[in-house]
Amino acid sequence: MKTFLMYRDHDVDQRGRLPANVQILTNDLELETLFDAMALGDNFIFEVTRLTVLSGMNNDIDTIEYRQNILKDCLKNPSIVRDLYQIPIESIENRKRHWYGIFSDYPSSILSGSRSMMQMFTELLKKLKYIADNHADKFESEGFSRFYSMIQKELDDDYFSIMETHLKELKFRDGVHISAELGKGNEGENYILRKPDQKKLNWFERIVTKKPKSWSFSIHPRDEAGSRALWDLKNVGINRVANALAQSADHIDNFLKVLRFELAFYIGCMNLHEQLAGIGEPVSFPMPLPCDRREYSCRGLYDVCLALTVKHRITGNDINASDKDLVIITGANQGGKSTFLRSAGLAQMMMQSGMFTPADSFCANICNGIFTHYRKEEDSKMQSGKLDEELFRMNDIAGSIRPGSIILFNESFSATNEREGSEIACQITRALMEKKIVCFFVTHLYEFPRSFYDKKMKNVLFLRAQRKAGGKRTFKLIEAEPMQTSYGEDLYANIFGKDR
């Protein structure tokens, strides 16, 4: 049995492939806040969502849309999906409460432990079958439709009847029937476990029926060697069936583990959706487009981590950056520039993992990697100046970034003077654009954005943090040419007063 709730044609890799810059991404985009909201204190869901979101750059459009449709089903039927998720959870809890001998070296212990596990699994599979029979018609996605169809086909009444019959027989209440042949040196070989007689005789038939000729022997209660030899003989006879039953139990156990892992991602998405709905924030299912396109448009895009932190609605942005290779964001200090940059990175990662996005609408081409280059605070561990440290980090990125990636710059190369910082930013940005890498650049530099603006390049979008008269920030970004000031005096006035 296969679940196929994350991929159309194969099970999820529970180890996954995380990007090399996983820690930098987590810090710069504040991903821990997102994962905490999805997990709600569940460590397993935290790790699953972390792995799924961070490895999303490996997904193609088909996988993204496949997961989106499954997630839509989950959001329409949350209680059913949560009941489904409890089935593998119950399996784990049962195994914690009871010790099974499936990992023993003795066939008899393996058989006993496997039989106990299969009896437990049978009850759980019946619950799974009940959900499929009673709720399959409520789900429309290809993933869930195929999953429920598989459950109904594989776990029919005949399956449970045969399973219960075999498990009952494997208790060997009428003894173990084994046939064997004599080999060299009168050693036993070709041991075969035989089914007991199916016909049960009543007491009268047992009296009058002529018994077939047979030979038997008895072992003295104090004959330890004889008892041990008989025990070994039994283990040889049941070895194959014990291993077969253990493999069957292991197969069902793996199926439930995969089901738990794949559903954990959707449970995390449901948890996040409920929290965002509780503070009135909208979400939408994005439209992913091929990597070779230059598409980027959104309406009402907001920073989901900021919304989860402040627990109320925040200002979103309407952006159309289609056919653009570079987006430069300038404007007033504390006007929402860095917040937008983070929202762009988060939305891209959420889309490519198959989630909804924090926006009224979102459409973008997929990318094969996301990189961040943020200005860092002073650190006593630095071995060189801040500019050198920034260039070292940029060098690391250059060794990993590929055409089709996205890079987010946040006030990079501002650790030196205006002229040098602008020249460094210009050269690095042009080199990245030539390699078909999309750049989002938040900056307080002036010569850097101005050099692109004066050339009237059609593949560059200029956004500016809006500032109204009197210094009020709207936290909205508008299309506008770069300005020479970031209105730092507004911040000074807010802190020290206008009269100073």
TIKOL-21065 format. One line per 8 residues: number of its first residue (from 1); their letters; for each residue x, y, z of C-alpha. Coordinates in steps of 0.02 Angstrom, whole numbers, padded with zeros to 5 digits. Each point is the difference from the previous one (the first is absolute). Layout:
N
NUM = A = X,Y,Z; ...
This chain:
500
1 = MKTFLMYR = 00000,00000,00000; 00060,00174,-00045; -00063,00169,00061; 00056,00118,-00140; -00061,00155,00092; 00156,00104,-00035; 00052,-00061,-00172; -00103,-00074,-00140
9 = DHDVDQRG = 00114,-00148,-00034; 00106,-00034,00155; 00004,00014,00189; 00083,00146,00086; 00184,-00009,00047; -00009,00021,00188; 00181,00057,00007; -00016,00129,-00140
17 = RLPANVQI = 00129,00112,-00081; 00024,00163,00092; 00090,00146,-00083; 00176,00041,00056; -00056,00172,00061; -00138,-00071,00109; 00053,00091,00159; 00024,00168,-00087
25 = LTNDLELE = -00171,-00014,-00081; -00079,-00047,00165; 00075,00150,00088; -00025,00132,-00134; -00180,-00049,-00042; -00045,-00040,00181; -00061,-00172,-00051; -00002,-00063,00179
33 = TLFDAMAL = -00154,00108,00030; -00088,-00082,-00147; 00047,-00177,00053; -00052,00032,00180; -00171,00060,-00057; -00022,-00154,-00109; 00058,-00122,00135; -00095,00070,00150
41 = GDNFIFEV = 00126,-00081,00117; 00008,-00168,-00092; 00184,-00038,-00032; -00038,-00126,-00136; -00109,00120,-00100; 00133,00134,00025; 00135,-00108,-00078; -00112,-00059,-00143
49 = TRLTVLSG = -00056,00176,-00046; 00178,00065,00015; 00065,-00136,-00116; -00143,00019,-00125; 00009,00190,-00013; 00189,00010,-00008; 00012,-00136,-00133; -00138,00075,-00106
57 = MNNDIDTI = 00121,00069,-00129; 00016,-00179,-00065; -00184,-00009,-00049; -00069,00021,-00175; -00165,00082,-00045; -00091,-00167,-00010; 00048,-00042,00180; -00047,00173,00062
65 = EYRQNILK = -00173,-00006,-00078; -00024,-00181,00057; 00030,00052,00182; -00106,00157,-00018; -00152,-00104,-00048; 00028,-00119,00146; 00018,00147,00119; -00163,00074,-00065
73 = DCLKNPSI = -00085,-00165,00045; 00079,00009,00173; -00064,00177,00030; -00176,-00054,-00051; 00004,-00156,00111; 00113,00042,00148; -00081,-00115,00129; 00007,-00151,-00117
81 = VRDLYQIP = 00183,00030,-00040; 00042,00019,00185; -00090,-00165,00036; 00102,-00079,-00139; 00160,00068,00077; -00043,-00077,00168; 00009,-00177,-00071; 00191,-00006,-00020
89 = IESIENRK = 00015,00098,00164; -00099,-00137,00087; 00115,-00131,-00076; 00152,00086,00075; -00082,00018,00170; -00050,-00184,00001; 00177,-00052,-00038; 00065,00108,00142
97 = RHWYGIFS = -00120,-00080,00124; 00034,-00179,-00052; 00160,-00092,-00036; -00003,-00111,-00152; 00129,-00137,-00032; 00018,00041,-00185; 00183,00046,00025; 00043,-00162,00093
105 = DYPSSILS = 00121,-00131,-00070; -00122,-00143,00034; -00131,-00044,-00132; -00131,-00038,00134; 00024,00173,00077; 00001,00082,-00173; -00161,-00090,-00042; -00084,00048,00163
113 = GSRSMMQM = 00052,00182,-00014; -00048,00012,-00183; -00169,-00079,00034; -00035,00127,00138; 00051,00142,-00115; -00110,-00064,-00141; -00148,-00013,00116; 00027,00181,00051
121 = FTELLKKL = 00025,00054,-00181; -00159,-00090,-00052; -00104,00107,00118; 00084,00159,-00064; -00025,-00050,-00181; -00184,-00027,00036; -00009,00180,00061; 00087,00055,-00159
129 = KYIADNHA = -00124,-00100,-00103; -00146,00077,00095; 00060,00176,-00042; 00024,-00047,-00183; -00173,-00079,-00013; -00091,00143,00084; 00094,00155,-00056; 00088,-00035,-00165
137 = DKFESEGF = -00137,00091,-00098; 00042,00162,00092; 00174,00009,-00079; 00033,00057,-00178; 00190,00003,-00021; 00089,-00132,-00100; 00110,-00042,00149; -00139,-00034,00124
145 = SRFYSMIQ = -00113,-00084,-00129; 00136,-00123,-00045; 00046,-00026,00183; -00178,-00042,00052; -00026,-00109,-00153; 00155,-00098,00045; -00061,-00023,00180; -00170,-00062,-00057
153 = KELDDDYF = 00076,-00119,-00127; 00140,-00071,00107; -00092,-00005,00166; -00163,-00084,-00048; -00101,-00118,00112; 00089,-00154,-00071; 00168,00074,00050; -00051,00021,00182
161 = SIMETHLK = -00083,-00173,00004; 00156,-00085,-00066; 00111,00103,00115; -00099,-00047,00155; -00002,-00185,-00050; 00187,-00005,-00025; 00035,00091,00162; -00111,-00121,00093
169 = ELKFRDGV = 00088,-00150,-00077; 00170,00071,00042; -00039,-00013,00185; 00024,-00190,-00022; -00128,-00048,00130; -00004,-00177,-00072; 00188,-00014,-00005; 00128,00029,-00136
177 = HISAELGK = -00011,-00118,-00150; 00168,-00019,-00085; 00060,-00123,-00134; 00182,-00037,-00035; 00114,-00119,-00092; 00155,-00092,00055; 00159,00061,-00079; 00181,-00048,00014
185 = GNEGENYI = 00047,-00073,00167; -00186,-00011,00041; -00005,00189,00021; -00169,00079,-00029; -00025,00106,-00156; -00139,00078,-00105; -00101,00051,00151; -00175,00057,-00051
193 = LRKPDQKK = -00133,00074,00112; -00165,-00088,-00036; -00177,00059,00022; -00098,-00095,00133; -00149,-00105,-00052; -00139,00118,-00045; -00141,-00117,00052; -00039,00004,00186
201 = LNWFERIV = -00071,-00163,00070; -00131,-00002,00136; 00021,-00111,00153; -00095,-00148,-00076; 00099,00006,-00163; 00162,00005,00098; -00052,-00162,00091; -00061,-00102,-00148
209 = TKKPKSWS = 00118,00063,-00135; 00148,-00114,-00030; 00159,00095,00028; 00137,-00012,-00131; 00159,-00090,00044; 00124,00118,00083; 00153,00003,00108; 00028,00112,00149
217 = FSIHPRDE = 00121,00028,00142; -00002,00092,00165; 00136,00102,00081; 00032,-00017,00184; -00038,00161,00095; 00180,00005,00062; 00078,-00033,-00171; 00066,00176,-00037
225 = AGSRALWD = 00100,-00053,-00152; -00152,-00085,-00076; -00110,00151,00033; 00130,00113,-00078; 00013,-00113,-00153; -00189,00002,-00020; 00000,00190,00018; 00133,00014,-00135
233 = LKNVGINR = -00100,-00116,-00112; -00153,00110,00018; 00101,00157,-00038; 00070,-00078,-00159; -00175,-00047,-00055; -00079,00171,00027; 00150,00102,-00056; -00066,00038,-00175
241 = VANALAQS = -00174,00047,00053; 00070,00106,00143; 00109,00097,-00123; -00143,00018,-00124; -00116,00067,00134; 00136,00118,00064; 00023,00068,-00176; -00187,00027,-00018
249 = ADHIDNFL = -00006,00092,00166; 00150,00104,-00052; -00086,00045,-00165; -00156,00064,00088; 00106,00089,00129; 00096,00091,-00137; -00163,00043,-00087; -00066,00082,00158
257 = KVLRFELA = 00164,00091,00030; -00005,00074,-00176; -00183,00045,00023; 00043,00090,00161; 00144,00095,-00080; -00098,00056,-00153; -00156,00049,00097; 00107,00095,00127
265 = FYIGCMNL = 00042,00129,-00135; -00185,00028,-00037; -00043,00006,00185; 00132,00137,00017; -00079,00096,-00145; -00171,-00017,00081; 00068,00064,00166; 00075,00151,-00088
273 = HEQLAGIG = -00159,00033,-00098; -00104,00001,00159; 00115,00126,00084; 00003,00117,-00148; -00189,-00011,-00016; -00012,00042,00185; 00087,00168,-00027; -00092,00035,-00162
281 = EPVSFPMP = 00146,-00023,-00118; -00041,-00065,-00175; 00088,-00143,-00089; -00009,-00059,-00179; 00063,-00144,-00104; 00136,00067,-00114; 00026,-00030,-00185; 00173,-00076,-00029
289 = LPCDRREY = 00075,00026,-00172; 00153,-00076,-00088; 00173,00051,00058; 00046,00074,-00169; -00141,00128,00012; 00021,00170,00084; -00165,00013,00093; -00028,00080,00168
297 = SCRGLYDV = -00162,00083,00052; -00091,00008,00164; -00144,00090,00082; -00005,00029,00188; 00164,-00094,00031; 00047,00010,00185; 00134,-00067,00116; -00080,-00154,00076
305 = CLALTVKH = 00129,-00009,00141; -00032,00180,00051; -00188,-00031,00000; 00024,-00153,00111; 00109,00100,00119; -00110,00154,00020; -00160,-00103,-00016; -00098,00126,-00102
313 = RITGNDIN = -00018,00048,-00182; 00145,00090,-00080; 00018,00102,-00158; 00022,-00098,-00161; 00076,00052,-00166; -00057,-00009,-00180; 00150,-00032,-00113; 00019,-00038,-00185
321 = ASDKDLVI = 00179,-00050,-00036; -00033,-00108,-00153; 00139,00005,-00132; 00117,00074,00132; 00170,-00068,00046; 00033,00129,00136; -00113,00082,00129; 00081,00144,00096
329 = ITGANQGG = -00090,00061,00156; 00047,00169,00074; -00085,00132,00107; -00033,00051,00177; 00078,-00088,00149; -00121,-00119,00087; -00119,00014,-00147; -00025,-00186,-00028
337 = KSTFLRSA = 00142,-00038,-00122; 00079,-00144,00097; -00172,-00065,00045; -00046,-00011,-00184; 00165,-00085,-00041; -00036,-00133,00131; -00179,-00021,-00061; 00064,-00031,-00177
345 = GLAQMMMQ = 00119,-00136,00058; -00129,-00083,00112; -00135,00000,-00134; 00119,-00080,-00126; 00049,-00138,00121; -00180,-00032,00053; -00056,-00010,-00181; 00135,-00122,-00051
353 = SGMFTPAD = -00036,-00116,00146; -00182,-00013,-00057; -00077,00116,00130; -00114,00149,-00014; 00082,00172,00001; -00030,00150,00115; -00083,00112,-00129; -00165,00034,-00087
361 = SFCANICN = 00084,-00069,-00157; 00175,-00055,-00046; 00076,-00055,-00165; 00184,-00034,-00031; 00117,-00111,-00096; 00081,-00137,00102; 00186,00012,00039; 00134,-00128,00038
369 = GIFTHYRK = 00069,00089,00152; -00025,00147,00118; 00148,00093,00074; 00010,00145,00121; 00135,00129,00030; -00049,00108,00148; 00098,00132,00092; 00063,-00073,00163
377 = EEDSKMQS = 00023,00086,00166; 00173,00024,00075; 00069,-00165,00063; 00150,-00017,00116; 00042,-00164,-00087; 00033,00085,-00167; 00179,-00023,-00059; -00007,00149,-00119
385 = GKLDEELF = -00102,00156,-00038; -00186,-00002,-00039; 00026,00029,-00186; 00123,-00144,-00011; -00125,-00110,00092; -00137,00049,-00123; 00112,-00040,-00149; 00049,-00168,00076
393 = RMNDIAGS = -00183,-00046,00017; -00033,00058,-00178; 00142,-00111,-00059; -00080,-00150,00086; -00165,00038,-00086; 00086,00017,-00169; 00067,-00176,00020; -00174,-00073,00021
401 = IRPGSIIL = -00124,00110,-00093; -00059,-00056,-00172; -00098,00075,-00145; -00184,-00002,00047; 00030,00046,00182; -00061,00149,00101; 00109,00103,00115; -00061,00125,00131
409 = FNESFSAT = 00118,00142,00048; -00039,00101,00155; 00107,00157,00018; 00152,-00093,-00064; 00170,00084,-00032; -00045,00152,00104; 00144,-00026,00120; 00109,00114,-00105
417 = NEREGSEI = -00025,00172,-00077; -00137,00039,-00125; 00110,-00004,-00156; 00088,-00165,00038; -00156,-00085,00065; -00099,00049,-00156; 00137,-00059,-00117; 00013,-00169,00087
425 = ACQITRAL = -00190,-00021,-00001; -00010,00047,-00185; 00133,-00123,-00056; -00067,-00146,00101; -00180,00033,-00052; 00043,00013,-00186; 00099,-00162,00008; -00148,-00091,00082
433 = MEKKIVCF = -00124,00069,-00128; 00111,-00060,-00142; -00012,-00175,00074; -00192,00008,-00001; -00012,00020,00190; -00142,00109,00067; 00053,00129,00129; -00104,00092,00130
441 = FVTHLYEF = 00106,00139,00075; -00047,00108,00150; 00125,00143,00014; 00034,00170,00076; 00134,00033,-00130; -00045,00130,-00131; 00128,-00012,-00142; -00032,-00188,-00018
449 = PRSFYDKK = -00187,00009,-00041; 00022,00164,-00093; 00124,-00079,-00121; -00132,-00127,-00052; -00142,00127,-00002; 00091,00121,-00115; 00026,-00138,-00128; -00189,-00029,-00004
457 = MKNVLFLR = 00022,-00188,00000; -00165,-00089,-00035; 00047,-00152,00102; 00022,00099,00162; -00143,00050,00117; 00023,00144,00124; -00104,-00001,00158; 00001,00129,00138
465 = AQRKAGGK = -00066,-00008,00178; -00142,00126,00005; 00015,00150,00116; -00138,00125,00024; 00015,00182,00050; 00057,00017,00179; 00102,-00160,-00010; -00141,-00126,00019
473 = RTFKLIEA = 00042,-00175,-00066; -00137,-00097,-00089; 00109,-00158,-00012; -00052,-00011,-00183; 00120,-00010,-00146; -00035,00102,-00156; 00085,00006,-00168; 00111,00155,00004
481 = EPMQTSYG = 00175,00058,-00041; 00133,-00012,00135; 00025,00152,00112; 00159,00066,00077; -00069,-00004,00178; -00068,-00135,00113; -00078,00130,00116; 00107,-00046,00148
489 = EDLYANIF = -00050,00165,00080; -00176,-00072,00025; 00072,-00132,00115; 00104,00129,00092; -00155,00108,00027; -00100,-00149,00065; 00136,-00044,00125; 00063,00170,00057
497 = GKDR = -00141,00117,-00047; -00014,00127,-00140; 00072,00146,00100; 00174,-00075,00023
